[in-house]
Amino acid sequence: MTKTTPTTKGRRARRLAAGLALTGGSALALLGLAGTAHADASSVTNAWLAPGQEACAAAHATTYLEASQQSTSPGLKFKLIAQSGLVINSSPGPYTYWKTSTGTGSANWQGPGDYTACAKNNGTSPVYLYYVIITTS
């Protein structure tokens, strides 16, 4: 059995974020070749959030979006917000990992526009945020 340490978790998260960035870059390059497709992405990575602090990533979506977040310990509340300010999805409580998606035909899809994914520390001690990523098309 392998023991996971905070350092190992940090390395894994950085590798995951780098892999996602490379995958996202490849996907963007392929979409660029298609001519009519458009994709956008935004992220916040490797940040300590003090109690009350919030970190957000935003992107423009035309037909679909996916947002995910990961932190070191429960203590962060996650939410996805449409450009109107309406919270269209949120974690029911503090989580270490949360992922959501929406798009054309989904009940919570608010149409083409800007969307924001946020992680907020509602706890009483700092929490390390590995990433908040929002990817759209």
Backbone torsions as a table, in degrees:
resi	resn	phi	psi	omega
1	MET	NA	133.5	180.0
2	THR	-91.5	131.0	177.5
3	LYS	-86.3	129.1	179.2
4	THR	-96.4	125.5	178.6
5	THR	-108.9	164.1	176.8
6	PRO	-55.6	-34.9	179.0
7	THR	-67.0	-42.8	178.0
8	THR	-62.9	-43.2	178.1
9	LYS	-61.1	-41.4	179.4
10	GLY	-62.8	-42.2	178.6
11	ARG	-64.2	-43.7	179.2
12	ARG	-61.3	-43.0	-179.1
13	ALA	-64.9	-42.2	179.0
14	ARG	-64.9	-39.8	177.5
15	ARG	-64.0	-43.5	178.7
16	LEU	-61.1	-46.6	-180.0
17	ALA	-62.7	-41.4	178.3
18	ALA	-64.9	-42.0	178.0
19	GLY	-63.0	-42.1	177.7
20	LEU	-64.3	-39.3	178.9
21	ALA	-64.6	-42.9	178.5
22	LEU	-65.7	-44.2	178.3
23	THR	-62.3	-44.6	178.4
24	GLY	-61.8	-41.4	178.3
25	GLY	-63.0	-41.2	177.8
26	SER	-65.0	-42.8	179.4
27	ALA	-63.3	-41.2	178.3
28	LEU	-63.4	-39.4	178.6
29	ALA	-63.8	-43.4	178.6
30	LEU	-64.7	-40.7	178.0
31	LEU	-64.4	-35.4	177.5
32	GLY	-62.5	-34.1	178.0
33	LEU	-69.7	-30.1	-177.8
34	ALA	-67.9	-27.4	175.0
35	GLY	92.6	-51.5	-175.0
36	THR	-98.0	-16.8	-177.7
37	ALA	-78.9	152.9	177.7
38	HIS	-138.9	133.9	176.8
39	ALA	-132.6	152.0	-179.6
40	ASP	-140.5	149.8	178.8
41	ALA	-149.2	153.2	178.5
42	SER	-151.4	150.5	179.2
43	SER	-154.5	158.8	169.6
44	VAL	-126.9	129.6	-177.7
45	THR	-132.3	153.1	172.2
46	ASN	48.9	67.9	-178.7
47	ALA	-135.9	139.5	171.8
48	TRP	-85.0	130.5	175.8
49	LEU	-110.9	117.3	176.3
50	ALA	-73.9	162.5	176.9
51	PRO	-52.2	130.6	-179.8
52	GLY	89.2	-15.5	-179.7
53	GLN	-78.0	154.4	-179.4
54	GLU	-135.8	142.8	174.6
55	ALA	-124.2	133.7	-175.9
56	CYS	-132.7	148.8	172.9
57	ALA	-126.4	140.2	-176.9
58	ALA	-132.5	150.5	177.6
59	ALA	-156.5	161.4	179.1
60	HIS	-94.5	128.4	179.3
61	ALA	-115.3	140.8	175.7
62	THR	-107.4	-36.1	-178.4
63	THR	-136.4	-19.8	-173.5
64	TYR	-160.3	151.1	172.2
65	LEU	-150.8	154.6	176.9
66	GLU	-137.3	135.0	179.1
67	ALA	-130.4	139.9	176.6
68	SER	-145.3	153.2	-179.8
69	GLN	-144.3	150.7	174.8
70	GLN	-145.5	140.7	178.2
71	SER	-135.2	173.8	-176.0
72	THR	-75.4	-32.3	-177.1
73	SER	-151.4	158.0	176.6
74	PRO	-56.6	144.3	-177.7
75	GLY	153.4	-13.5	179.4
76	LEU	-108.4	134.1	175.0
77	LYS	-100.1	131.8	-176.1
78	PHE	-110.3	146.1	177.6
79	LYS	-151.7	155.0	175.7
80	LEU	-118.3	127.8	-172.6
81	ILE	-122.1	134.0	175.3
82	ALA	-81.7	167.3	-177.3
83	GLN	-63.6	-20.7	177.4
84	SER	-74.5	-11.3	-177.1
85	GLY	98.0	-6.2	179.4
86	LEU	-71.6	127.0	174.2
87	VAL	-78.4	113.0	-175.4
88	ILE	-95.3	-13.3	174.4
89	ASN	-164.2	143.9	177.4
90	SER	-153.2	156.2	176.0
91	SER	-71.2	141.3	-178.2
92	PRO	-68.1	-15.4	179.1
93	GLY	-164.6	-170.4	178.3
94	PRO	-68.3	131.6	-179.5
95	TYR	-133.3	163.8	172.7
96	THR	-94.3	-24.5	178.8
97	TYR	-143.4	137.7	179.1
98	TRP	-150.6	140.5	-180.0
99	LYS	-143.7	141.3	177.9
100	THR	-147.4	160.0	175.4
101	SER	-149.6	158.8	176.2
102	THR	-157.1	161.1	179.3
103	GLY	-173.3	-176.9	-179.5
104	THR	-50.6	128.4	-179.7
105	GLY	94.6	-14.8	178.2
106	SER	-80.2	147.7	-178.5
107	ALA	-60.3	-34.1	-177.1
108	ASN	-96.2	6.8	177.6
109	TRP	-68.5	128.7	-177.8
110	GLN	-103.9	11.2	179.2
111	GLY	89.5	174.2	179.1
112	PRO	-58.9	141.2	179.3
113	GLY	157.7	-167.7	-178.5
114	ASP	-90.5	137.3	178.5
115	TYR	-127.7	150.0	-177.8
116	THR	-131.6	133.3	174.5
117	ALA	-109.9	129.9	-176.7
118	CYS	-130.1	148.5	172.3
119	ALA	-121.7	125.6	-178.8
120	LYS	-124.0	136.0	177.8
121	ASN	-88.9	104.9	176.6
122	ASN	-96.0	4.2	-177.7
123	GLY	-84.4	-165.2	-177.1
124	THR	-112.4	-0.6	177.3
125	SER	-135.8	157.8	-179.8
126	PRO	-61.0	147.1	177.8
127	VAL	-129.9	136.4	179.3
128	TYR	-85.4	122.7	178.5
129	LEU	-96.4	116.9	176.4
130	TYR	-70.5	-48.7	-179.7
131	TYR	-166.2	154.2	164.3
132	VAL	-128.4	119.4	-178.4
133	ILE	-128.1	134.9	173.1
134	ILE	-127.7	127.1	-179.5
135	THR	-125.4	136.8	-174.5
136	THR	-134.7	167.0	170.4
137	SER	-148.4	NA	NA
